[in-house]
Amino acid sequence: MKKIFIIVLLFASCKKIESHRQSVFVSITVLEPVSDLPVANAMIILSDRWNTPSHIGWTNENGVCDNVPSEIFNSSLYEFNIVKDRYWPSGSKILKATLSPEGWLRLYIPAYTGSYLNITIGPKRLPYGWGESTTYHDVQDTVLLIKGFGGEQNRIDWQLFNKSDDVISYDSLDVAIPRFDTTANVTLNL
């Protein structure tokens, strides 16, 4: 009888400890960077070092996901990603994050003397050199449809190389790209 009482007491005390333990959550707000519009239905993923999701949450119509466990969010052992279709992904582990909408640019490439062209496109609000780089071979006298950052000014940096990989020509161009739409033809002056 004494053994049963001790087992019941241990079981009850374990239950009592568990019942006082409550999860603490953090709220993450996701907005578009220039307009501060909320991004609804963005998926917030916290993954371990083997890329196994430990928590997945979704933002509401106000761009807020308020069920992210703080223990996982604050741990350095977890990677943080925010994704949504037609938005550039974000890996910034902050409580007020931004997702940039996509936009597109029709870029005319005239005939040139060179071997290949490297184009980097990025938001003008971010430091020089940040963005998406692509190398194009044999794209002379053609129009490219390039994905950019919608709803803001984009910086297009380009370099033209010869067959020895020497830079022949380079320049930068600023273009406003609408969100979820395409900017009319822009010509790259090589």
ChimeraX attribute file (.defattr): number of C-alpha atoms within 10 A of each C-alpha:
attribute: neighborCount
match mode: 1-to-1
recipient: residues
	/A:1	5
	/A:2	7
	/A:3	8
	/A:4	9
	/A:5	10
	/A:6	11
	/A:7	11
	/A:8	12
	/A:9	12
	/A:10	12
	/A:11	11
	/A:12	12
	/A:13	12
	/A:14	11
	/A:15	12
	/A:16	11
	/A:17	9
	/A:18	10
	/A:19	9
	/A:20	8
	/A:21	9
	/A:22	7
	/A:23	10
	/A:24	10
	/A:25	15
	/A:26	16
	/A:27	15
	/A:28	21
	/A:29	20
	/A:30	28
	/A:31	21
	/A:32	18
	/A:33	16
	/A:34	14
	/A:35	10
	/A:36	11
	/A:37	14
	/A:38	20
	/A:39	23
	/A:40	18
	/A:41	19
	/A:42	24
	/A:43	17
	/A:44	22
	/A:45	23
	/A:46	24
	/A:47	19
	/A:48	17
	/A:49	11
	/A:50	8
	/A:51	11
	/A:52	12
	/A:53	14
	/A:54	13
	/A:55	17
	/A:56	15
	/A:57	18
	/A:58	21
	/A:59	22
	/A:60	16
	/A:61	12
	/A:62	14
	/A:63	22
	/A:64	22
	/A:65	24
	/A:66	15
	/A:67	17
	/A:68	21
	/A:69	16
	/A:70	13
	/A:71	11
	/A:72	19
	/A:73	21
	/A:74	12
	/A:75	10
	/A:76	10
	/A:77	12
	/A:78	21
	/A:79	21
	/A:80	20
	/A:81	16
	/A:82	24
	/A:83	17
	/A:84	18
	/A:85	11
	/A:86	14
	/A:87	20
	/A:88	17
	/A:89	16
	/A:90	16
	/A:91	16
	/A:92	14
	/A:93	16
	/A:94	13
	/A:95	14
	/A:96	13
	/A:97	17
	/A:98	24
	/A:99	26
	/A:100	24
	/A:101	23
	/A:102	20
	/A:103	22
	/A:104	20
	/A:105	24
	/A:106	16
	/A:107	17
	/A:108	18
	/A:109	18
	/A:110	14
	/A:111	13
	/A:112	15
	/A:113	11
	/A:114	19
	/A:115	17
	/A:116	19
	/A:117	23
	/A:118	15
	/A:119	18
	/A:120	19
	/A:121	24
	/A:122	23
	/A:123	25
	/A:124	19
	/A:125	13
	/A:126	11
	/A:127	9
	/A:128	11
	/A:129	15
	/A:130	14
	/A:131	19
	/A:132	13
	/A:133	15
	/A:134	11
	/A:135	12
	/A:136	14
	/A:137	10
	/A:138	12
	/A:139	16
	/A:140	16
	/A:141	11
	/A:142	11
	/A:143	16
	/A:144	16
	/A:145	13
	/A:146	15
	/A:147	18
	/A:148	32
	/A:149	27
	/A:150	27
	/A:151	21
	/A:152	22
	/A:153	18
	/A:154	23
	/A:155	24
	/A:156	22
	/A:157	19
	/A:158	21
	/A:159	18
	/A:160	22
	/A:161	18
	/A:162	14
	/A:163	9
	/A:164	8
	/A:165	11
	/A:166	12
	/A:167	14
	/A:168	13
	/A:169	14
	/A:170	15
	/A:171	12
	/A:172	14
	/A:173	14
	/A:174	14
	/A:175	17
	/A:176	18
	/A:177	23
	/A:178	19
	/A:179	19
	/A:180	16
	/A:181	14
	/A:182	18
	/A:183	19
	/A:184	11
	/A:185	13
	/A:186	15
	/A:187	13
	/A:188	14
	/A:189	14
	/A:190	16
